[in-house]
Amino acid sequence: MASAAAGAGAEGTGTGNGSGSSSSTGTGTPTTTPTVCLIVLGMAGSGKTTFVQRLTGHLHLKGCPPYLINLDPAVHEIPVPANIDIRDTVNYKEVMKQYGLGPNGGIVTALNLFATRFDQVMKFIEKRQQDCRYVLIDTPGQIEVFTWSASGTIITEALASTFATVIVYVMDTSRSTNPVTFMSNMLYACSILYKTRLPFIVVMNKVDIVSHTFAVEWMTDFESFQDALNQETSFASNLTRSMSLVLDEFYSTLRVVGVSAVEGTGMDDFLGHVAEAVVEYDLEYRPYYLKMKQHLADKEMRNREEQLERLRRDMGDVSMDSDHQSPSADREGEVEAGPSGLILSRGAGDELQEEVDSDTDDLDHQKAEEQREEPAFQRYLQQRRHENQLATKE
């Protein structure tokens, strides 16, 4: 696997010159707006990549070119140039061959490999955040590969802990006219919402084929959805009827927008919902992720302190007692505190050694080593004598 820097080989392409996170008010005073990361999820065939393409073109027309990241290693080609493309970093077919995996396993492994270098991706985004207001992340068609994998969690939390992050769930409206299929989509959306714990927008795509008004009515009018379910006689309809009662609370706070990725309708409404989601992120989600980030930093600090304490205990067994210090050490004023003391006072020892001529550094170092070993060897001899005396008495 090449480095993520190579994966960003197209970094900077397709962005153009435009106002990113820097804009100006009517008085000409520049204002700074936060960078927004939009993670686009959705089932296979829902139109995620086409939606990303249309949104990219719409933002270019508004003079606000986005920063595009492709996380689908199995896609043959993408309709817009990506600033960072996972295919430049991980060879999907080579991963399948080397690890003996199938298509889905290859995608999961490729994402895991890419996630190990995602810190470099974060650096690229931070460098361009002054120029790019939006960061669009296109995910694999197999939604479960990204949503429920460790790499998906790592990538999502890394973005959310630094930038305002919004989950965009793209839904195929034309295939959701059946109430059972509609409920399946809503259950998946609900699970992703509570899994990611981030602002959530449902994009009902393909409204040029079927209007999304029926779906909005089902979400707001319980009786209307029940009437549609009464026409279903399958076993799944009974489960759907029960689940519809559970999702009422989910519907009440859900942002829904109908768009057509082919015709470009609904893009302005979508950006309006994104602006509301950013405000929600700042008020409710950012404090949580900052707290989680601080918790991880504190945990890492505690782990380091515990490792250092274990090292002190392990090395303390050979620390030199004042009773076993060699006369030569007392004579020369070289008081050693044992190996643990050398670790903790490494800087002070270096300052003392600067006063010694460089031609005698090796000799002095050898003498110091002998002086450290002598007390330990003496204790060893004493222990052996004691053991021999006990053996003789027996």
LOKOLMAR-729863 format. One record per residue (C-alpha): residue in three letters; x, y, z; residue number from 0. Coordinates in steps of 0.05 Angstrom, whole numbers, plus 32768, in hexadecimal, padded with zeros to 4 digits. Example, Ala and Ser with C-alpha at 12.3 -4.5 7.8 and 13.67 -1.06 7.14 Angstrom:
(site "ALA"; (80F6; 7FA6; 809C); 0)
(site "SER"; (8111; 7FEB; 808F); 1)
// end
This chain:
(site "MET"; (8000; 8000; 8000); 0)
(site "ALA"; (801A; 8044; 7FED); 1)
(site "SER"; (8018; 807E; 801D); 2)
(site "ALA"; (7FDB; 80AA; 8024); 3)
(site "ALA"; (8004; 80E1; 8006); 4)
(site "ALA"; (8004; 80BA; 7FC6); 5)
(site "GLY"; (7FBA; 80AF; 7FD0); 6)
(site "ALA"; (7FB3; 80FA; 7FCE); 7)
(site "GLY"; (7FD5; 80FC; 7F8B); 8)
(site "ALA"; (7F99; 8120; 7F6F); 9)
(site "GLU"; (7F99; 814E; 7FAB); 10)
(site "GLY"; (7F88; 8193; 7F94); 11)
(site "THR"; (7F68; 817F; 7F52); 12)
(site "GLY"; (7F21; 8191; 7F42); 13)
(site "THR"; (7F1C; 81C6; 7F78); 14)
(site "GLY"; (7F28; 8205; 7F51); 15)
(site "ASN"; (7F2B; 8249; 7F71); 16)
(site "GLY"; (7EF0; 825D; 7F9B); 17)
(site "SER"; (7EDB; 8275; 7FDE); 18)
(site "GLY"; (7EE4; 823C; 800E); 19)
(site "SER"; (7EDC; 8247; 8058); 20)
(site "SER"; (7EED; 8291; 804F); 21)
(site "SER"; (7EB5; 82BF; 803A); 22)
(site "SER"; (7EA3; 8308; 8042); 23)
(site "THR"; (7E69; 832E; 805C); 24)
(site "GLY"; (7E47; 8369; 803B); 25)
(site "THR"; (7E78; 8398; 805C); 26)
(site "GLY"; (7EB3; 8373; 803F); 27)
(site "THR"; (7EC9; 8357; 8082); 28)
(site "PRO"; (7EE2; 830F; 8079); 29)
(site "THR"; (7EBF; 82DA; 80A2); 30)
(site "THR"; (7ED5; 8293; 80B0); 31)
(site "THR"; (7EA5; 8259; 80A9); 32)
(site "PRO"; (7EB5; 8213; 80C1); 33)
(site "THR"; (7EC7; 81DA; 8092); 34)
(site "VAL"; (7E8E; 81A8; 808C); 35)
(site "CYS"; (7E9B; 815E; 807E); 36)
(site "LEU"; (7E61; 813B; 805C); 37)
(site "ILE"; (7E66; 80EF; 8061); 38)
(site "VAL"; (7E38; 80D4; 802B); 39)
(site "LEU"; (7E1A; 808F; 803B); 40)
(site "GLY"; (7DE4; 8066; 801A); 41)
(site "MET"; (7DD2; 8022; 7FFF); 42)
(site "ALA"; (7DED; 8009; 7FBC); 43)
(site "GLY"; (7DC9; 802A; 7F82); 44)
(site "SER"; (7DAD; 8063; 7FAA); 45)
(site "GLY"; (7DD5; 8096; 7F82); 46)
(site "LYS"; (7E0B; 80AB; 7FB4); 47)
(site "THR"; (7E42; 80B8; 7F81); 48)
(site "THR"; (7E12; 80DB; 7F51); 49)
(site "PHE"; (7DFA; 8106; 7F8B); 50)
(site "VAL"; (7E42; 8118; 7F9D); 51)
(site "GLN"; (7E50; 812A; 7F54); 52)
(site "ARG"; (7E13; 8157; 7F50); 53)
(site "LEU"; (7E22; 8178; 7F93); 54)
(site "THR"; (7E6A; 8184; 7F7D); 55)
(site "GLY"; (7E53; 81A7; 7F3E); 56)
(site "HIS"; (7E20; 81D0; 7F65); 57)
(site "LEU"; (7E54; 81E8; 7F96); 58)
(site "HIS"; (7E83; 81FA; 7F5D); 59)
(site "LEU"; (7E4D; 8225; 7F3E); 60)
(site "LYS"; (7E44; 8248; 7F82); 61)
(site "GLY"; (7E8F; 8257; 7F83); 62)
(site "CYS"; (7E9B; 8227; 7FBD); 63)
(site "PRO"; (7EC0; 81EA; 7FA1); 64)
(site "PRO"; (7EC0; 81AE; 7FD1); 65)
(site "TYR"; (7EF9; 8180; 7FE6); 66)
(site "LEU"; (7EE7; 813B; 7FCC); 67)
(site "ILE"; (7EFE; 80F9; 7FEB); 68)
(site "ASN"; (7EED; 80B5; 7FCC); 69)
(site "LEU"; (7EEC; 807B; 7FFD); 70)
(site "ASP"; (7ED2; 8046; 7FCD); 71)
(site "PRO"; (7F0D; 801A; 7FB9); 72)
(site "ALA"; (7EE4; 7FEE; 7F8A); 73)
(site "VAL"; (7EC5; 8024; 7F5F); 74)
(site "HIS"; (7EDB; 8021; 7F16); 75)
(site "GLU"; (7EDA; 806C; 7F0B); 76)
(site "ILE"; (7EBD; 80AA; 7F2C); 77)
(site "PRO"; (7E9A; 80E1; 7F05); 78)
(site "VAL"; (7EC1; 811A; 7F27); 79)
(site "PRO"; (7F0B; 8120; 7F37); 80)
(site "ALA"; (7F19; 8110; 7F80); 81)
(site "ASN"; (7F4C; 8136; 7FA9); 82)
(site "ILE"; (7F5B; 80F6; 7FD0); 83)
(site "ASP"; (7F4A; 80B2; 7FB2); 84)
(site "ILE"; (7F52; 8072; 7FD9); 85)
(site "ARG"; (7F61; 804D; 7F98); 86)
(site "ASP"; (7FA3; 8073; 7F93); 87)
(site "THR"; (7FB7; 8059; 7FD7); 88)
(site "VAL"; (7F9B; 8012; 7FD9); 89)
(site "ASN"; (7F97; 7FE1; 7F9F); 90)
(site "TYR"; (7F54; 7FC0; 7FAB); 91)
(site "LYS"; (7F60; 7F84; 7F7E); 92)
(site "GLU"; (7FA5; 7F78; 7F9A); 93)
(site "VAL"; (7F88; 7F78; 7FE0); 94)
(site "MET"; (7F56; 7F43; 7FCC); 95)
(site "LYS"; (7F8E; 7F19; 7FAC); 96)
(site "GLN"; (7FBF; 7F1E; 7FE6); 97)
(site "TYR"; (7F8D; 7F11; 801E); 98)
(site "GLY"; (7F61; 7EE1; 7FF8); 99)
(site "LEU"; (7F22; 7F0B; 8002); 100)
(site "GLY"; (7EE1; 7F15; 7FDD); 101)
(site "PRO"; (7EC6; 7F59; 7FC5); 102)
(site "ASN"; (7EA9; 7F70; 8007); 103)
(site "GLY"; (7EE4; 7F56; 8030); 104)
(site "GLY"; (7F13; 7F7A; 8000); 105)
(site "ILE"; (7EEF; 7FBC; 800A); 106)
(site "VAL"; (7EF0; 7FB5; 8055); 107)
(site "THR"; (7F3B; 7FA5; 8055); 108)
(site "ALA"; (7F4A; 7FDE; 8025); 109)
(site "LEU"; (7F25; 800E; 8052); 110)
(site "ASN"; (7F4B; 7FF4; 808F); 111)
(site "LEU"; (7F8D; 7FFE; 806C); 112)
(site "PHE"; (7F79; 8044; 8057); 113)
(site "ALA"; (7F62; 8055; 809E); 114)
(site "THR"; (7FA8; 8049; 80B8); 115)
(site "ARG"; (7FBF; 8085; 808F); 116)
(site "PHE"; (7F82; 80B1; 809B); 117)
(site "ASP"; (7FAA; 80E1; 80C6); 118)
(site "GLN"; (7FCD; 80F7; 8086); 119)
(site "VAL"; (7F89; 8103; 8066); 120)
(site "MET"; (7F76; 812F; 80A1); 121)
(site "LYS"; (7FB4; 8158; 8095); 122)
(site "PHE"; (7FA1; 8162; 804C); 123)
(site "ILE"; (7F5B; 8179; 8060); 124)
(site "GLU"; (7F77; 81A9; 8094); 125)
(site "LYS"; (7FA5; 81C8; 805F); 126)
(site "ARG"; (7F6A; 81D5; 8030); 127)
(site "GLN"; (7F35; 81E9; 8063); 128)
(site "GLN"; (7F41; 8233; 8054); 129)
(site "ASP"; (7F2F; 8227; 800A); 130)
(site "CYS"; (7EFA; 81F1; 800F); 131)
(site "ARG"; (7EBA; 81FC; 8037); 132)
(site "TYR"; (7EA0; 81B5; 802B); 133)
(site "VAL"; (7EC3; 8171; 802E); 134)
(site "LEU"; (7E9B; 813A; 800A); 135)
(site "ILE"; (7EAB; 80F2; 801C); 136)
(site "ASP"; (7E8E; 80BE; 7FEC); 137)
(site "THR"; (7E8A; 8079; 800D); 138)
(site "PRO"; (7E84; 8032; 7FF0); 139)
(site "GLY"; (7E43; 8019; 7FD4); 140)
(site "GLN"; (7E41; 7FE2; 8008); 141)
(site "ILE"; (7E28; 800E; 8041); 142)
(site "GLU"; (7E36; 7FDC; 8078); 143)
(site "VAL"; (7E80; 7FD9; 8064); 144)
(site "PHE"; (7E8B; 8021; 807A); 145)
(site "THR"; (7E55; 8029; 80AF); 146)
(site "TRP"; (7E64; 7FEC; 80DA); 147)
(site "SER"; (7EAF; 7FE3; 80CE); 148)
(site "ALA"; (7EE7; 7FFB; 80FC); 149)
(site "SER"; (7F04; 8026; 80C4); 150)
(site "GLY"; (7EC2; 804A; 80BA); 151)
(site "THR"; (7EBF; 805B; 8104); 152)
(site "ILE"; (7F07; 8073; 8104); 153)
(site "ILE"; (7EFC; 809F; 80C7); 154)
(site "THR"; (7EBA; 80BC; 80E1); 155)
(site "GLU"; (7ED5; 80CB; 8126); 156)
(site "ALA"; (7F15; 80E9; 810B); 157)
(site "LEU"; (7EED; 8119; 80DF); 158)
(site "ALA"; (7EB9; 8129; 8114); 159)
(site "SER"; (7EED; 8139; 8149); 160)
(site "THR"; (7F0C; 816F; 811D); 161)
(site "PHE"; (7ED7; 8189; 80EC); 162)
(site "ALA"; (7E8C; 8193; 80EC); 163)
(site "THR"; (7E74; 8150; 80D0); 164)
(site "VAL"; (7E30; 813E; 80B5); 165)
(site "ILE"; (7E17; 80F9; 809F); 166)
(site "VAL"; (7DF1; 80FA; 805D); 167)
(site "TYR"; (7DC6; 80BC; 8052); 168)
(site "VAL"; (7DB2; 80B6; 8008); 169)
(site "MET"; (7D72; 8090; 7FFD); 170)
(site "ASP"; (7D54; 8076; 7FBC); 171)
(site "THR"; (7D0E; 8094; 7FBC); 172)
(site "SER"; (7CF6; 806C; 7F80); 173)
(site "ARG"; (7D04; 802B; 7FA4); 174)
(site "SER"; (7CE5; 8040; 7FE6); 175)
(site "THR"; (7C9C; 8047; 7FCF); 176)
(site "ASN"; (7C8F; 8005; 7FF1); 177)
(site "PRO"; (7C83; 8011; 803B); 178)
(site "VAL"; (7CAD; 7FD4; 804F); 179)
(site "THR"; (7CE8; 7FEC; 8026); 180)
(site "PHE"; (7CDF; 8032; 8040); 181)
(site "MET"; (7CE1; 8018; 8088); 182)
(site "SER"; (7D21; 7FF1; 8079); 183)
(site "ASN"; (7D42; 8031; 8061); 184)
(site "MET"; (7D2B; 8057; 809E); 185)
(site "LEU"; (7D44; 8021; 80CE); 186)
(site "TYR"; (7D88; 8023; 80AC); 187)
(site "ALA"; (7D89; 806E; 80B1); 188)
(site "CYS"; (7D76; 806B; 80FA); 189)
(site "SER"; (7DAD; 8039; 810A); 190)
(site "ILE"; (7DE1; 8064; 80E7); 191)
(site "LEU"; (7DCA; 80A3; 810C); 192)
(site "TYR"; (7DD3; 8082; 8150); 193)
(site "LYS"; (7E13; 8060; 813B); 194)
(site "THR"; (7E36; 809F; 8124); 195)
(site "ARG"; (7E15; 80D0; 8155); 196)
(site "LEU"; (7E1B; 8109; 8122); 197)
(site "PRO"; (7DEB; 8139; 80FF); 198)
(site "PHE"; (7DC3; 8111; 80CC); 199)
(site "ILE"; (7DA2; 8123; 808A); 200)
(site "VAL"; (7D77; 80F4; 8060); 201)
(site "VAL"; (7D7D; 8104; 8016); 202)
(site "MET"; (7D44; 80E6; 7FEF); 203)
(site "ASN"; (7D63; 80DF; 7FAB); 204)
(site "LYS"; (7D43; 80D5; 7F67); 205)
(site "VAL"; (7D08; 8102; 7F72); 206)
(site "ASP"; (7D08; 810D; 7F27); 207)
(site "ILE"; (7CEB; 80C6; 7F23); 208)
(site "VAL"; (7CBE; 80C5; 7F60); 209)
(site "SER"; (7CAE; 8100; 7F8D); 210)
(site "HIS"; (7CC3; 80F7; 7FD6); 211)
(site "THR"; (7C83; 8116; 7FF1); 212)
(site "PHE"; (7C66; 80D1; 8000); 213)
(site "ALA"; (7CA2; 80C1; 802D); 214)
(site "VAL"; (7C9C; 8104; 8051); 215)
(site "GLU"; (7C52; 80F6; 805D); 216)
(site "TRP"; (7C61; 80B1; 8078); 217)
(site "MET"; (7C93; 80CF; 80A8); 218)
(site "THR"; (7C65; 8105; 80C2); 219)
(site "ASP"; (7C22; 80E2; 80BF); 220)
(site "PHE"; (7C20; 809F; 80E3); 221)
(site "GLU"; (7BDA; 808D; 80CA); 222)
(site "SER"; (7BEF; 8098; 8082); 223)
(site "PHE"; (7C28; 8066; 808A); 224)
(site "GLN"; (7BFA; 8034; 80AB); 225)
(site "ASP"; (7BC9; 8039; 8071); 226)
(site "ALA"; (7C01; 8029; 8041); 227)
(site "LEU"; (7C16; 7FEE; 806C); 228)
(site "ASN"; (7BCF; 7FD2; 806C); 229)
(site "GLN"; (7BD7; 7FC4; 8023); 230)
(site "GLU"; (7C13; 7F96; 8033); 231)
(site "THR"; (7C04; 7F4F; 8047); 232)
(site "SER"; (7C4B; 7F36; 8051); 233)
(site "PHE"; (7C68; 7F21; 8094); 234)
(site "ALA"; (7C98; 7F5B; 8091); 235)
(site "SER"; (7C5E; 7F8C; 8092); 236)
(site "ASN"; (7C4D; 7F78; 80DA); 237)
(site "LEU"; (7C95; 7F87; 80EF); 238)
(site "THR"; (7C93; 7FC8; 80C9); 239)
(site "ARG"; (7C53; 7FDD; 80EC); 240)
(site "SER"; (7C74; 7FD2; 8130); 241)
(site "MET"; (7CB4; 7FF6; 811C); 242)
(site "SER"; (7C8E; 8033; 8102); 243)
(site "LEU"; (7C78; 8041; 814A); 244)
(site "VAL"; (7CC1; 8041; 8161); 245)
(site "LEU"; (7CDA; 8070; 812B); 246)
(site "ASP"; (7CAA; 80AA; 813A); 247)
(site "GLU"; (7CDE; 80CB; 8167); 248)
(site "PHE"; (7D13; 80C0; 8131); 249)
(site "TYR"; (7CE8; 80E2; 80FD); 250)
(site "SER"; (7CDA; 811F; 8128); 251)
(site "THR"; (7D23; 8138; 8126); 252)
(site "LEU"; (7D37; 811E; 80E2); 253)
(site "ARG"; (7D4C; 814C; 80A9); 254)
(site "VAL"; (7D30; 8135; 8066); 255)
(site "VAL"; (7D3C; 8154; 8022); 256)
(site "GLY"; (7D28; 813C; 7FDD); 257)
(site "VAL"; (7D5C; 8144; 7FA6); 258)
(site "SER"; (7D68; 812D; 7F5F); 259)
(site "ALA"; (7DB1; 811D; 7F52); 260)
(site "VAL"; (7DA2; 811B; 7F08); 261)
(site "GLU"; (7D7D; 815D; 7F01); 262)
(site "GLY"; (7D9E; 8181; 7F3C); 263)
(site "THR"; (7D5E; 8195; 7F5F); 264)
(site "GLY"; (7D5D; 819D; 7FAA); 265)
(site "MET"; (7DA7; 81AD; 7FB3); 266)
(site "ASP"; (7D9B; 81F1; 7FD2); 267)
(site "ASP"; (7D6A; 81D2; 8003); 268)
(site "PHE"; (7D9E; 819E; 8014); 269)
(site "LEU"; (7DD3; 81D3; 8023); 270)
(site "GLY"; (7DA1; 81F6; 804F); 271)
(site "HIS"; (7D98; 81B6; 8078); 272)
(site "VAL"; (7DE4; 81AF; 807B); 273)
(site "ALA"; (7DE9; 81F5; 8099); 274)
(site "GLU"; (7DB6; 81E2; 80CF); 275)
(site "ALA"; (7DDC; 81A1; 80DC); 276)
(site "VAL"; (7E1D; 81C8; 80E6); 277)
(site "VAL"; (7DFB; 81F2; 811B); 278)
(site "GLU"; (7DE2; 81B3; 813D); 279)
(site "TYR"; (7E28; 8195; 813B); 280)
(site "ASP"; (7E46; 81D2; 815C); 281)
(site "LEU"; (7E12; 81D2; 8194); 282)
(site "GLU"; (7E0A; 8188; 81A3); 283)
(site "TYR"; (7E3E; 815D; 8181); 284)
(site "ARG"; (7E7F; 8185; 8183); 285)
(site "PRO"; (7E82; 8187; 81D0); 286)
(site "TYR"; (7E79; 813B; 81D1); 287)
(site "TYR"; (7EB1; 812F; 819E); 288)
(site "LEU"; (7EDF; 8160; 81C1); 289)
(site "LYS"; (7ED2; 813D; 8202); 290)
(site "MET"; (7EE0; 80FA; 81E1); 291)
(site "LYS"; (7F20; 8114; 81C2); 292)
(site "GLN"; (7F37; 812E; 8206); 293)
(site "HIS"; (7F25; 80EC; 8226); 294)
(site "LEU"; (7F50; 80C6; 81F3); 295)
(site "ALA"; (7F8A; 80F6; 81FF); 296)
(site "ASP"; (7F85; 80ED; 824B); 297)
(site "LYS"; (7F81; 80A2; 8242); 298)
(site "GLU"; (7FBF; 80A2; 8218); 299)
(site "MET"; (7FE4; 80CC; 824B); 300)
(site "ARG"; (7FCF; 809C; 8283); 301)
(site "ASN"; (7FE8; 8061; 825A); 302)
(site "ARG"; (802B; 8083; 8251); 303)
(site "GLU"; (8031; 8091; 829B); 304)
(site "GLU"; (801F; 8049; 82AC); 305)
(site "GLN"; (8054; 802F; 827B); 306)
(site "LEU"; (8088; 805D; 829A); 307)
(site "GLU"; (8074; 8047; 82E0); 308)
(site "ARG"; (807B; 7FFE; 82CC); 309)
(site "LEU"; (80BF; 800D; 82AE); 310)
(site "ARG"; (80D4; 802E; 82F0); 311)
(site "ARG"; (80BE; 7FF1; 8318); 312)
(site "ASP"; (80DF; 7FC1; 82E8); 313)
(site "MET"; (8121; 7FE7; 82E9); 314)
(site "GLY"; (811D; 7FF5; 8334); 315)
(site "ASP"; (8135; 7FAE; 8344); 316)
(site "VAL"; (817B; 7FBF; 832C); 317)
(site "SER"; (817E; 8005; 8349); 318)
(site "MET"; (81BC; 8012; 8372); 319)
(site "ASP"; (81B7; 8017; 83BD); 320)
(site "SER"; (81E4; 8048; 83E2); 321)
(site "ASP"; (8203; 800D; 8408); 322)
(site "HIS"; (821B; 7FEE; 83C7); 323)
(site "GLN"; (8239; 802B; 83A5); 324)
(site "SER"; (8280; 8020; 838F); 325)
(site "PRO"; (82B7; 8049; 83B1); 326)
(site "SER"; (82CD; 8062; 836E); 327)
(site "ALA"; (8288; 8080; 8361); 328)
(site "ASP"; (828A; 80A3; 83A5); 329)
(site "ARG"; (82D0; 80BB; 8397); 330)
(site "GLU"; (82BF; 80DA; 8354); 331)
(site "GLY"; (827C; 80F5; 836C); 332)
(site "GLU"; (8255; 80CD; 8338); 333)
(site "VAL"; (8215; 80BA; 835C); 334)
(site "GLU"; (81EA; 808D; 8330); 335)
(site "ALA"; (81A0; 8081; 8340); 336)
(site "GLY"; (819C; 8041; 8317); 337)
(site "PRO"; (8181; 8036; 82D1); 338)
(site "SER"; (813E; 8057; 82E2); 339)
(site "GLY"; (8163; 8094; 82FA); 340)
(site "LEU"; (8188; 8096; 82B8); 341)
(site "ILE"; (8147; 8096; 8292); 342)
(site "LEU"; (8127; 80CE; 82BA); 343)
(site "SER"; (8167; 80F9; 82BD); 344)
(site "ARG"; (8181; 80ED; 8278); 345)
(site "GLY"; (8184; 8137; 8268); 346)
(site "ALA"; (81AA; 8148; 82A8); 347)
(site "GLY"; (81DC; 8111; 829A); 348)
(site "ASP"; (81E8; 812D; 8255); 349)
(site "GLU"; (81F6; 8172; 8271); 350)
(site "LEU"; (822A; 8154; 82A0); 351)
(site "GLN"; (824B; 812D; 8268); 352)
(site "GLU"; (8254; 816D; 823F); 353)
(site "GLU"; (828B; 8181; 8270); 354)
(site "VAL"; (82B3; 8142; 8260); 355)
(site "ASP"; (82E4; 8141; 8226); 356)
(site "SER"; (82C9; 811E; 81E9); 357)
(site "ASP"; (8308; 80F3; 81E3); 358)
(site "THR"; (82F8; 80D0; 8225); 359)
(site "ASP"; (82AD; 80C8; 821C); 360)
(site "ASP"; (82B2; 807E; 820B); 361)
(site "LEU"; (82E0; 806F; 8246); 362)
(site "ASP"; (82B5; 8094; 8277); 363)
(site "HIS"; (8277; 8071; 825C); 364)
(site "GLN"; (8298; 802D; 8265); 365)
(site "LYS"; (82AC; 803E; 82AD); 366)
(site "ALA"; (8266; 8055; 82BC); 367)
(site "GLU"; (824A; 8014; 82A1); 368)
(site "GLU"; (827A; 7FEC; 82CD); 369)
(site "GLN"; (8266; 8014; 8309); 370)
(site "ARG"; (821C; 8005; 82FC); 371)
(site "GLU"; (8228; 7FBB; 82F3); 372)
(site "GLU"; (8255; 7FB2; 8331); 373)
(site "PRO"; (821F; 7FB9; 8368); 374)
(site "ALA"; (81EF; 7F8B; 8342); 375)
(site "PHE"; (8226; 7F57; 833C); 376)
(site "GLN"; (8238; 7F5E; 8385); 377)
(site "ARG"; (81EF; 7F52; 8399); 378)
(site "TYR"; (81EE; 7F15; 836B); 379)
(site "LEU"; (822D; 7EF8; 838D); 380)
(site "GLN"; (820F; 7F04; 83D2); 381)
(site "GLN"; (81D0; 7EE1; 83BD); 382)
(site "ARG"; (81F7; 7EA5; 83A3); 383)
(site "ARG"; (8220; 7EA0; 83E3); 384)
(site "HIS"; (81E0; 7EA1; 840C); 385)
(site "GLU"; (81C2; 7E69; 83E1); 386)
(site "ASN"; (8202; 7E3F; 83E7); 387)
(site "GLN"; (8203; 7E48; 8433); 388)
(site "LEU"; (81BB; 7E31; 8438); 389)
(site "ALA"; (81CA; 7DF5; 840B); 390)
(site "THR"; (8206; 7DE2; 8437); 391)
(site "LYS"; (81DE; 7DE5; 8477); 392)
(site "GLU"; (81A9; 7DB8; 845A); 393)
// end
